């Protein structure tokens, strides 16, 4: 990858986790070095000065080598944003966030410098054609892609206002959602990118076991609100596990996006714990089972799981 020599104030703000206005003030004070456009006045921050500040405040410098694309979503639909978040949460090349419904879309975009703006529905207190026109006038947003979600008969005027694409909202639920967004952002992906996210984790061998486990189901929006239960761990590996015979104390799983905290209290992996993302959910007449992918697995737990696949010592060894 060819690394950039200069970053815009928006890009520098994103890397350092501070506001664009702070970057601009520090540039004017000489904290950051770089160059300034003599016509527009736009500041460009040098890579060296960003690296120096990262080193001073112990910010991992690896982020400079990973050029993330930022997606900003303006929608009143909780389910829509949850779907998009879950779709891209495992992709290290993308960052997705939701814009405040109270703030100005124009101001938010100038502050965050997204690569893609997704607009779903009308903008309260704002005139959409005027906002799109103003966005197109901002120099730092010259590469911004704008996607409007609208019914086909309502969406055609958006193209005249200056958006890049108009999709029917139902298209968001399609199986090729990732590929459509990658195409919109000009991100090239190999064939492996089309595989389900949990397929990557099967690089770890699964070991067949029959171990009772304790589980706690919790909503993503309220991780401390946990519903206890139990399950049988049928197989497990460094990337995930399969849980059968699930039973929850309340008898129901949440309607909203949720995760599972798993704890095993029996040898050979006693005290193994993990936070899990559900990738498959199977239900029968009186049974519930799920395939899970580990999203937070302590190193001690990973070592115990890996030890399951080691050959047993022979007598005399």
Buried (B, 14 or more C-beta within 10 A) or exposed (E): EEEBEBBBBBBBBBBBEEBBEBBBEBBEEEBBBBEEEEEEEBBBBBBEBBBEBBEEEEBEEEBBEEEBBBBBBBBEBEEBBBBBBBBBBBBEBBBBEBBEEEEBBBEBBBBBBBBBBBBBBEBEEEEBEEBBEBBBEEEBBEEBBBBBBBEEEEBEEBEEBBBBBBBEBEEBEEEEBBBBBBEBBEBEEEEEBEEEBBEEBBEBEBBEBEBEBBBBBBBBEEEEEBBEBBBBBBBBBBBBBBBBBBEBEEEEBBEEBBBBBBBBEEEEBEEBBBBBBBBEEEEEEEEBBBBBBBBEBBEEBBEBBBEBEEEEEEEEE
